[in-house]
Amino acid sequence: GSLPYHPFVDLLLSWATIDEADSEQVGREKLGRLLHSLLAERTAELAPFVARLMGLRLDEEEGRRLAGIDVEGMEKLIARSLREVLIAGAASRPLVLFFEDVHWADLSSIQLLLGLLPLAREHAILFLLAARPDYPQTSTRLLAACRERLARLHTEITLARLTARDCGLLLRNLIRHDDRSHTTR
């Protein structure tokens, strides 16, 4: 499967404005600023778990704090920390969280998403999930959970497959024919 928590890593990178050119230290600083703006005095408590989720290096003290935590405990603490980050973010302004290609998400991300979706009941958070149907472990499972547990909040939009004619039209629009002669100088 794909990397653990990949959709959430992408979300946090974007939210903290961390880009590929940033060193790991700059990334940690940007993440720290984002988390402090959201969590204030709770930053030190939750930041190591968010950093772990993102695969960022922990400092010595954080490493010692997290050393004795087993895998299951770590997953719970990561989920709790991200939950707190989202709640804090939604308290300052409504959040729209877009997850694309959810059908390819790893199972840790699906589990985390299943735990976070109910936040939409009480907080200003809109989850937009784009996925192909018929992936039993991922998109099918999420859809079933939304239908069963979040029916009142859930809106489903199903797109029909493109016809052969529509595919041709799409391709023609994407690849515009340019009739001008091309010369190299």
C-alpha positions in Angstrom: 0.0 0.0 0.0 0.9 3.7 0.1 2.8 5.4 2.9 1.1 5.5 6.3 -1.1 8.5 6.9 -0.2 9.9 3.4 -3.4 12.0 2.9 -2.9 13.6 6.4 0.8 14.3 5.8 -0.2 16.1 2.5 -2.9 18.0 4.4 -0.5 19.2 7.2 2.3 20.0 4.7 -0.1 22.3 2.8 -1.6 23.8 6.0 1.8 24.6 7.4 3.1 25.8 4.0 5.9 23.3 4.1 7.3 22.7 0.6 9.8 20.2 -0.9 12.6 22.9 -0.9 12.3 23.3 2.9 14.9 21.5 5.1 13.6 19.2 7.8 14.5 21.9 10.4 12.5 24.6 8.5 9.6 22.1 8.1 9.6 21.5 11.9 9.7 25.3 12.5 6.7 25.9 10.2 4.8 23.0 11.7 5.6 24.4 15.2 4.3 27.8 14.2 1.0 26.3 12.8 0.5 24.1 15.9 1.3 27.0 18.3 -1.2 29.3 16.5 -3.9 26.6 16.9 -3.0 24.9 20.2 -1.1 27.6 22.2 0.1 26.1 25.5 -0.9 22.5 24.4 1.6 22.6 21.5 4.4 20.8 23.4 2.0 18.1 24.5 0.7 17.3 21.0 3.4 18.4 18.5 5.5 15.2 18.9 2.6 13.0 17.7 1.9 15.3 14.8 5.6 15.2 13.9 5.6 11.4 14.2 2.6 11.2 11.9 4.5 13.3 9.3 7.6 11.3 9.6 9.6 14.2 10.9 12.6 13.7 13.2 11.9 14.2 16.9 14.2 16.1 19.2 15.9 14.3 22.1 13.2 15.1 24.7 10.4 14.2 22.3 12.2 11.0 21.5 12.4 10.1 25.2 8.7 10.9 25.7 7.6 8.7 22.9 10.1 5.8 23.4 8.0 3.5 25.5 4.7 3.8 23.5 3.6 0.7 21.6 2.3 0.8 18.1 -1.4 0.7 19.1 -0.9 3.4 21.7 1.0 5.5 19.2 -1.9 5.3 16.7 -4.3 6.4 19.4 -2.2 9.3 20.4 -1.6 10.4 16.8 -5.4 10.3 16.2 -6.1 12.2 19.4 -3.5 14.9 18.5 -4.8 15.3 14.9 -8.3 15.5 16.3 -7.3 18.3 18.6 -5.5 20.2 15.8 -8.7 20.0 13.6 -11.0 21.1 16.4 -8.7 24.0 17.2 -8.5 24.9 13.5 -12.3 24.8 13.1 -12.8 27.0 16.2 -11.0 29.9 14.5 -12.6 29.4 11.0 -14.5 26.7 9.1 -12.2 24.0 7.6 -12.7 22.3 4.3 -10.6 19.2 4.1 -10.3 17.7 0.6 -8.9 14.1 0.3 -8.5 12.9 -3.3 -8.0 9.3 -4.5 -9.1 8.0 -1.1 -9.5 4.5 -2.8 -5.7 4.3 -2.8 -5.2 5.4 0.8 -3.4 3.2 3.3 -5.4 1.4 6.0 -4.0 3.6 8.8 -5.4 6.7 6.9 -8.8 5.0 6.5 -8.9 4.2 10.2 -7.9 7.7 11.1 -10.5 9.2 8.7 -13.2 6.9 10.1 -12.4 8.3 13.6 -12.3 12.0 12.4 -15.4 12.1 10.2 -17.8 12.4 13.2 -16.1 15.7 14.1 -18.3 17.2 11.3 -21.3 16.8 13.7 -20.2 19.4 16.2 -17.4 21.4 14.5 -17.2 23.6 11.4 -15.4 20.9 9.3 -16.4 19.8 5.9 -14.7 16.6 4.7 -14.7 16.2 0.9 -13.7 12.7 -0.1 -13.1 11.9 -3.8 -12.8 8.2 -4.6 -13.5 5.5 -7.1 -16.1 3.0 -6.1 -15.6 -0.7 -5.4 -12.4 -0.7 -3.4 -13.6 -2.8 -0.4 -10.9 -1.8 2.1 -11.0 1.9 1.4 -13.7 3.8 -0.5 -16.4 1.2 0.0 -15.7 1.0 3.7 -15.8 4.8 4.1 -19.0 5.1 2.1 -20.7 2.5 4.2 -19.6 4.3 7.4 -20.9 7.6 6.1 -24.2 6.2 5.1 -24.7 4.4 8.4 -23.2 6.7 11.0 -23.4 10.2 9.4 -26.4 9.8 7.2 -27.8 13.3 8.2 -24.6 15.0 7.2 -23.6 12.9 4.3 -24.1 13.9 0.7 -23.0 11.5 -2.0 -22.3 12.6 -5.6 -21.9 9.8 -8.1 -20.4 10.6 -11.5 -21.4 8.4 -14.4 -18.7 6.9 -16.5 -17.8 8.9 -19.6 -19.1 7.6 -22.9 -16.6 6.9 -25.7 -17.9 10.1 -27.4 -17.3 12.1 -24.2 -13.8 10.6 -23.8 -13.0 11.7 -27.4 -14.4 15.2 -26.7 -12.3 15.5 -23.5 -9.2 14.4 -25.3 -9.8 16.9 -28.1 -10.3 19.7 -25.6 -7.1 18.7 -23.7 -5.0 18.4 -26.8 -6.0 21.5 -28.8 -4.9 21.2 -32.4 -2.6 24.0 -33.4 -2.6 24.5 -37.2 0.1 27.2 -37.2 3.3 26.1 -38.8 6.1 25.6 -36.3 9.6 26.7 -37.3 12.7 26.7 -35.3 15.0 29.7 -35.3 
